[in-house]
């Protein structure tokens, strides 16, 4: 009897062990099926979150394509406008427009090539020399500033009689189109001395006195300069404003810097409506751009010089 009970107990243990193994195998099988199902579902079907993200990405891609097309079209329009401006420049001035950007790029490339070929020791030595040179220049500028301050203190109120602003409103610095120097005459097409600056402004624009002074001459007769106002500022300075349409001052009248003395026009020998402005010191015509110091910062002065030098033809 005892042997039969032990045998039955062993059979039950064996059966239980087989059930556990079978359950474990079924569990792994179902787990593997679930993993395979999830992988297959993920490959062929999207979850709601994945579906939303994919469609959001598609919309962003479409928006990027539209923006890229718009950028390309705008770039094409800008290139066409630039080429049209260059063609207009060639027709009006019969010369190639000067490309300042290309010149800057060439200088940068040349500087980079020089630096690449030098050793570290040489670069350190040149940097030290450059710093010393800058220090010497700073000392010279400091001395120059002190001398200038002394002259200003000596002149006193006479500073108001020195031309120091532009004769028209030119905040964007784009209206000055012909500078002082040798320029192509608009009618004779030959190089001639242009002893002032030209502002291309609409007819009827306000013209301002650039310093305190007395109106020395008012010319209303028909001449190459058209209607002209000349102001004597004292200290050897005179300014001239030509091709005016209307004059608001009379000979002998006292004017102050910023007063509206006339309206611009197209009188006299003129290519188009503009103002021809001159500065004279002791009877000699000088570059008026150097007399805008009260209105322009150093950066604006350099920019105005570059813009003015780009125009190779005068308007009178």
Secondary structure as the mmCIF struct_conf table of DSSP 4:
data_model
#
loop_
_struct_conf.conf_type_id
_struct_conf.id
_struct_conf.beg_label_comp_id
_struct_conf.beg_label_asym_id
_struct_conf.beg_label_seq_id
_struct_conf.end_label_comp_id
_struct_conf.end_label_asym_id
_struct_conf.end_label_seq_id
HELX_RH_AL_P HELX_RH_AL_P1 UNK A 2 UNK A 44
HELX_RH_AL_P HELX_RH_AL_P2 UNK A 48 UNK A 93
BEND BEND1 UNK A 94 UNK A 95
HELX_LH_PP_P HELX_LH_PP_P1 UNK A 96 UNK A 98
HELX_RH_AL_P HELX_RH_AL_P3 UNK A 100 UNK A 116
TURN_TY1_P TURN_TY1_P1 UNK A 117 UNK A 117
BEND BEND2 UNK A 118 UNK A 118
HELX_RH_AL_P HELX_RH_AL_P4 UNK A 120 UNK A 155
HELX_RH_3T_P HELX_RH_3T_P1 UNK A 156 UNK A 161
BEND BEND3 UNK A 162 UNK A 162
BEND BEND4 UNK A 165 UNK A 165
BEND BEND5 UNK A 167 UNK A 168
TURN_TY1_P TURN_TY1_P2 UNK A 171 UNK A 172
BEND BEND6 UNK A 173 UNK A 173
BEND BEND7 UNK A 175 UNK A 175
STRN STRN1 UNK A 176 UNK A 178
BEND BEND8 UNK A 180 UNK A 180
STRN STRN2 UNK A 181 UNK A 184
TURN_TY1_P TURN_TY1_P3 UNK A 186 UNK A 188
BEND BEND9 UNK A 190 UNK A 190
STRN STRN3 UNK A 191 UNK A 194
BEND BEND10 UNK A 196 UNK A 196
STRN STRN4 UNK A 197 UNK A 199
TURN_TY1_P TURN_TY1_P4 UNK A 203 UNK A 204
STRN STRN5 UNK A 206 UNK A 208
BEND BEND11 UNK A 210 UNK A 212
STRN STRN6 UNK A 213 UNK A 219
BEND BEND12 UNK A 221 UNK A 221
BEND BEND13 UNK A 223 UNK A 223
TURN_TY1_P TURN_TY1_P5 UNK A 224 UNK A 225
STRN STRN7 UNK A 227 UNK A 234
TURN_TY1_P TURN_TY1_P6 UNK A 235 UNK A 236
STRN STRN8 UNK A 237 UNK A 247
TURN_TY1_P TURN_TY1_P7 UNK A 251 UNK A 252
STRN STRN9 UNK A 254 UNK A 255
TURN_TY1_P TURN_TY1_P8 UNK A 257 UNK A 258
STRN STRN10 UNK A 260 UNK A 264
STRN STRN11 UNK A 265 UNK A 265
BEND BEND14 UNK A 268 UNK A 269
BEND BEND15 UNK A 271 UNK A 273
STRN STRN12 UNK A 274 UNK A 274
STRN STRN13 UNK A 275 UNK A 281
TURN_TY1_P TURN_TY1_P9 UNK A 282 UNK A 283
STRN STRN14 UNK A 284 UNK A 286
HELX_RH_3T_P HELX_RH_3T_P2 UNK A 288 UNK A 291
TURN_TY1_P TURN_TY1_P10 UNK A 293 UNK A 295
HELX_RH_AL_P HELX_RH_AL_P5 UNK A 298 UNK A 310
STRN STRN15 UNK A 313 UNK A 313
#
